[in-house]
Amino acid sequence: MFWADHAPPHFHALYGEYEALIDIRTLAVMRGTLPRRALALVLEWASLHREELMENWKLCESLQQPKKIDPLD
């Protein structure tokens, strides 16, 4: 996430030379692409941490430091 980023609430997922913007509310890819396996893992992680992602989005909107979110086990 980036401070004061554009709506809708989303996060950037990076994997090698790939990047995708993922909508936090719907978990849809807004822009970009990731390899199929990487995307599946990112979406699994995001579905488990959706509330934390939205909390971080709100923190970033108010130019506050986002909280660490645990990785996928």
VMD Tcl script that builds the backbone (N, CA, C; Angstrom):
set m [mol new atoms 219]
animate dup $m
set s [atomselect $m all]
$s set {name element resname resid chain x y z} {
  {N N MET 1 A 0.842 -1.180 0.000}
  {CA C MET 1 A 0.000 0.000 0.000}
  {C C MET 1 A 0.886 1.241 0.000}
  {N N PHE 2 A 0.332 2.282 -0.544}
  {CA C PHE 2 A 1.028 3.559 -0.568}
  {C C PHE 2 A 0.174 4.599 0.137}
  {N N TRP 3 A 0.820 5.523 0.845}
  {CA C TRP 3 A 0.086 6.569 1.534}
  {C C TRP 3 A -0.667 7.421 0.529}
  {N N ALA 4 A -1.898 7.755 0.908}
  {CA C ALA 4 A -2.752 8.627 0.098}
  {C C ALA 4 A -2.915 8.105 -1.325}
  {N N ASP 5 A -2.995 6.790 -1.465}
  {CA C ASP 5 A -3.191 6.164 -2.781}
  {C C ASP 5 A -4.635 6.359 -3.240}
  {N N HIS 6 A -4.883 6.130 -4.506}
  {CA C HIS 6 A -6.209 6.325 -5.092}
  {C C HIS 6 A -7.181 5.231 -4.657}
  {N N ALA 7 A -8.471 5.560 -4.670}
  {CA C ALA 7 A -9.524 4.586 -4.388}
  {C C ALA 7 A -9.725 3.712 -5.624}
  {N N PRO 8 A -10.328 2.559 -5.496}
  {CA C PRO 8 A -10.853 1.910 -4.304}
  {C C PRO 8 A -9.730 1.316 -3.455}
  {N N PRO 9 A -10.056 0.916 -2.207}
  {CA C PRO 9 A -9.045 0.314 -1.343}
  {C C PRO 9 A -8.403 -0.906 -2.010}
  {N N HIS 10 A -7.072 -0.898 -2.079}
  {CA C HIS 10 A -6.366 -1.979 -2.770}
  {C C HIS 10 A -4.949 -2.099 -2.222}
  {N N PHE 11 A -4.292 -3.160 -2.606}
  {CA C PHE 11 A -2.879 -3.315 -2.278}
  {C C PHE 11 A -2.141 -3.780 -3.526}
  {N N HIS 12 A -0.847 -3.572 -3.518}
  {CA C HIS 12 A 0.019 -3.957 -4.623}
  {C C HIS 12 A 0.700 -5.274 -4.263}
  {N N ALA 13 A 0.590 -6.267 -5.115}
  {CA C ALA 13 A 1.261 -7.550 -4.915}
  {C C ALA 13 A 2.374 -7.660 -5.952}
  {N N LEU 14 A 3.585 -7.901 -5.472}
  {CA C LEU 14 A 4.758 -7.998 -6.343}
  {C C LEU 14 A 5.316 -9.404 -6.305}
  {N N TYR 15 A 5.703 -9.910 -7.474}
  {CA C TYR 15 A 6.318 -11.232 -7.581}
  {C C TYR 15 A 7.285 -11.181 -8.761}
  {N N GLY 16 A 8.576 -11.104 -8.447}
  {CA C GLY 16 A 9.555 -10.963 -9.527}
  {C C GLY 16 A 9.278 -9.716 -10.333}
  {N N GLU 17 A 9.169 -9.873 -11.641}
  {CA C GLU 17 A 8.889 -8.727 -12.505}
  {C C GLU 17 A 7.394 -8.444 -12.653}
  {N N TYR 18 A 6.545 -9.205 -11.952}
  {CA C TYR 18 A 5.094 -9.059 -12.042}
  {C C TYR 18 A 4.573 -8.163 -10.924}
  {N N GLU 19 A 3.487 -7.460 -11.222}
  {CA C GLU 19 A 2.792 -6.664 -10.217}
  {C C GLU 19 A 1.307 -6.666 -10.526}
  {N N ALA 20 A 0.501 -6.790 -9.468}
  {CA C ALA 20 A -0.945 -6.725 -9.618}
  {C C ALA 20 A -1.509 -5.850 -8.510}
  {N N LEU 21 A -2.541 -5.096 -8.830}
  {CA C LEU 21 A -3.287 -4.327 -7.842}
  {C C LEU 21 A -4.536 -5.120 -7.523}
  {N N ILE 22 A -4.741 -5.406 -6.230}
  {CA C ILE 22 A -5.851 -6.247 -5.784}
  {C C ILE 22 A -6.821 -5.407 -4.961}
  {N N ASP 23 A -8.087 -5.418 -5.348}
  {CA C ASP 23 A -9.143 -4.730 -4.609}
  {C C ASP 23 A -9.368 -5.471 -3.290}
  {N N ILE 24 A -9.269 -4.777 -2.178}
  {CA C ILE 24 A -9.412 -5.424 -0.867}
  {C C ILE 24 A -10.830 -5.935 -0.651}
  {N N ARG 25 A -11.821 -5.205 -1.099}
  {CA C ARG 25 A -13.219 -5.591 -0.847}
  {C C ARG 25 A -13.633 -6.815 -1.630}
  {N N THR 26 A -13.214 -6.902 -2.890}
  {CA C THR 26 A -13.682 -7.986 -3.757}
  {C C THR 26 A -12.605 -9.031 -4.053}
  {N N LEU 27 A -11.364 -8.693 -3.754}
  {CA C LEU 27 A -10.196 -9.520 -4.083}
  {C C LEU 27 A -10.046 -9.740 -5.586}
  {N N ALA 28 A -10.587 -8.824 -6.361}
  {CA C ALA 28 A -10.433 -8.874 -7.816}
  {C C ALA 28 A -9.139 -8.174 -8.209}
  {N N VAL 29 A -8.508 -8.660 -9.264}
  {CA C VAL 29 A -7.329 -7.999 -9.809}
  {C C VAL 29 A -7.810 -6.769 -10.574}
  {N N MET 30 A -7.381 -5.602 -10.119}
  {CA C MET 30 A -7.788 -4.351 -10.760}
  {C C MET 30 A -6.909 -4.037 -11.965}
  {N N ARG 31 A -5.623 -4.378 -11.829}
  {CA C ARG 31 A -4.685 -4.078 -12.908}
  {C C ARG 31 A -3.462 -4.960 -12.716}
  {N N GLY 32 A -2.836 -5.309 -13.801}
  {CA C GLY 32 A -1.621 -6.104 -13.747}
  {C C GLY 32 A -1.897 -7.597 -13.745}
  {N N THR 33 A -0.834 -8.354 -13.460}
  {CA C THR 33 A -0.951 -9.804 -13.491}
  {C C THR 33 A 0.114 -10.436 -12.612}
  {N N LEU 34 A -0.179 -11.627 -12.147}
  {CA C LEU 34 A 0.769 -12.468 -11.421}
  {C C LEU 34 A 0.662 -13.875 -11.996}
  {N N PRO 35 A 1.709 -14.680 -11.887}
  {CA C PRO 35 A 1.575 -16.085 -12.271}
  {C C PRO 35 A 0.445 -16.728 -11.453}
  {N N ARG 36 A -0.195 -17.716 -12.030}
  {CA C ARG 36 A -1.389 -18.329 -11.432}
  {C C ARG 36 A -1.165 -18.776 -9.986}
  {N N ARG 37 A -0.077 -19.485 -9.724}
  {CA C ARG 37 A 0.190 -19.987 -8.366}
  {C C ARG 37 A 0.430 -18.830 -7.384}
  {N N ALA 38 A 1.181 -17.832 -7.794}
  {CA C ALA 38 A 1.430 -16.675 -6.936}
  {C C ALA 38 A 0.126 -15.936 -6.639}
  {N N LEU 39 A -0.720 -15.762 -7.643}
  {CA C LEU 39 A -2.000 -15.090 -7.445}
  {C C LEU 39 A -2.869 -15.873 -6.468}
  {N N ALA 40 A -2.903 -17.183 -6.589}
  {CA C ALA 40 A -3.703 -18.004 -5.673}
  {C C ALA 40 A -3.243 -17.820 -4.232}
  {N N LEU 41 A -1.938 -17.779 -4.021}
  {CA C LEU 41 A -1.406 -17.587 -2.668}
  {C C LEU 41 A -1.723 -16.193 -2.134}
  {N N VAL 42 A -1.581 -15.186 -2.977}
  {CA C VAL 42 A -1.898 -13.808 -2.576}
  {C C VAL 42 A -3.372 -13.689 -2.204}
  {N N LEU 43 A -4.249 -14.279 -2.994}
  {CA C LEU 43 A -5.686 -14.190 -2.716}
  {C C LEU 43 A -6.059 -14.957 -1.453}
  {N N GLU 44 A -5.415 -16.089 -1.220}
  {CA C GLU 44 A -5.660 -16.844 0.016}
  {C C GLU 44 A -5.252 -16.005 1.224}
  {N N TRP 45 A -4.056 -15.412 1.155}
  {CA C TRP 45 A -3.566 -14.557 2.231}
  {C C TRP 45 A -4.504 -13.365 2.450}
  {N N ALA 46 A -4.908 -12.714 1.370}
  {CA C ALA 46 A -5.759 -11.530 1.473}
  {C C ALA 46 A -7.122 -11.868 2.062}
  {N N SER 47 A -7.667 -13.016 1.715}
  {CA C SER 47 A -8.976 -13.387 2.256}
  {C C SER 47 A -8.901 -13.630 3.761}
  {N N LEU 48 A -7.757 -14.116 4.248}
  {CA C LEU 48 A -7.572 -14.339 5.681}
  {C C LEU 48 A -7.328 -13.036 6.447}
  {N N HIS 49 A -6.854 -12.012 5.756}
  {CA C HIS 49 A -6.442 -10.767 6.417}
  {C C HIS 49 A -7.185 -9.538 5.887}
  {N N ARG 50 A -8.365 -9.728 5.362}
  {CA C ARG 50 A -9.102 -8.616 4.739}
  {C C ARG 50 A -9.357 -7.469 5.714}
  {N N GLU 51 A -9.746 -7.785 6.951}
  {CA C GLU 51 A -10.008 -6.721 7.929}
  {C C GLU 51 A -8.737 -5.934 8.243}
  {N N GLU 52 A -7.622 -6.638 8.393}
  {CA C GLU 52 A -6.349 -5.971 8.659}
  {C C GLU 52 A -5.923 -5.110 7.468}
  {N N LEU 53 A -6.174 -5.593 6.264}
  {CA C LEU 53 A -5.849 -4.822 5.071}
  {C C LEU 53 A -6.662 -3.525 5.024}
  {N N MET 54 A -7.958 -3.620 5.357}
  {CA C MET 54 A -8.794 -2.407 5.364}
  {C C MET 54 A -8.335 -1.444 6.456}
  {N N GLU 55 A -7.953 -1.972 7.607}
  {CA C GLU 55 A -7.434 -1.118 8.668}
  {C C GLU 55 A -6.167 -0.403 8.194}
  {N N ASN 56 A -5.285 -1.135 7.533}
  {CA C ASN 56 A -4.061 -0.525 7.013}
  {C C ASN 56 A -4.364 0.502 5.930}
  {N N TRP 57 A -5.359 0.232 5.100}
  {CA C TRP 57 A -5.746 1.197 4.074}
  {C C TRP 57 A -6.134 2.521 4.728}
  {N N LYS 58 A -6.943 2.433 5.798}
  {CA C LYS 58 A -7.387 3.640 6.494}
  {C C LYS 58 A -6.202 4.359 7.139}
  {N N LEU 59 A -5.258 3.596 7.689}
  {CA C LEU 59 A -4.064 4.216 8.260}
  {C C LEU 59 A -3.270 4.948 7.186}
  {N N CYS 60 A -3.097 4.323 6.039}
  {CA C CYS 60 A -2.348 4.950 4.943}
  {C C CYS 60 A -3.048 6.206 4.437}
  {N N GLU 61 A -4.374 6.159 4.377}
  {CA C GLU 61 A -5.123 7.352 3.948}
  {C C GLU 61 A -4.840 8.545 4.853}
  {N N SER 62 A -4.643 8.271 6.146}
  {CA C SER 62 A -4.382 9.356 7.094}
  {C C SER 62 A -2.886 9.539 7.351}
  {N N LEU 63 A -2.073 9.015 6.419}
  {CA C LEU 63 A -0.614 9.164 6.446}
  {C C LEU 63 A 0.022 8.603 7.722}
  {N N GLN 64 A -0.559 7.508 8.222}
  {CA C GLN 64 A -0.011 6.817 9.376}
  {C C GLN 64 A 0.645 5.510 8.932}
  {N N GLN 65 A 1.572 5.037 9.726}
  {CA C GLN 65 A 2.293 3.804 9.415}
  {C C GLN 65 A 1.340 2.606 9.478}
  {N N PRO 66 A 1.269 1.791 8.408}
  {CA C PRO 66 A 0.428 0.584 8.464}
  {C C PRO 66 A 1.040 -0.443 9.412}
  {N N LYS 67 A 0.201 -1.333 9.909}
  {CA C LYS 67 A 0.641 -2.381 10.823}
  {C C LYS 67 A 1.130 -3.593 10.026}
  {N N LYS 68 A 2.023 -4.342 10.607}
  {CA C LYS 68 A 2.533 -5.564 9.977}
  {C C LYS 68 A 1.425 -6.606 9.947}
  {N N ILE 69 A 1.314 -7.308 8.833}
  {CA C ILE 69 A 0.356 -8.393 8.684}
  {C C ILE 69 A 1.138 -9.686 8.523}
  {N N ASP 70 A 0.767 -10.683 9.281}
  {CA C ASP 70 A 1.479 -11.960 9.230}
  {C C ASP 70 A 1.415 -12.583 7.840}
  {N N PRO 71 A 2.462 -13.292 7.455}
  {CA C PRO 71 A 2.467 -13.984 6.163}
  {C C PRO 71 A 1.564 -15.226 6.207}
  {N N LEU 72 A 1.368 -15.809 5.079}
  {CA C LEU 72 A 0.599 -17.039 4.955}
  {C C LEU 72 A 1.391 -18.174 5.584}
  {N N ASP 73 A 0.752 -18.995 6.391}
  {CA C ASP 73 A 1.437 -20.141 7.013}
  {C C ASP 73 A 1.624 -21.278 6.037}
}
mol reanalyze $m
mol bondsrecalc $m
mol representation Tube
mol addrep $m
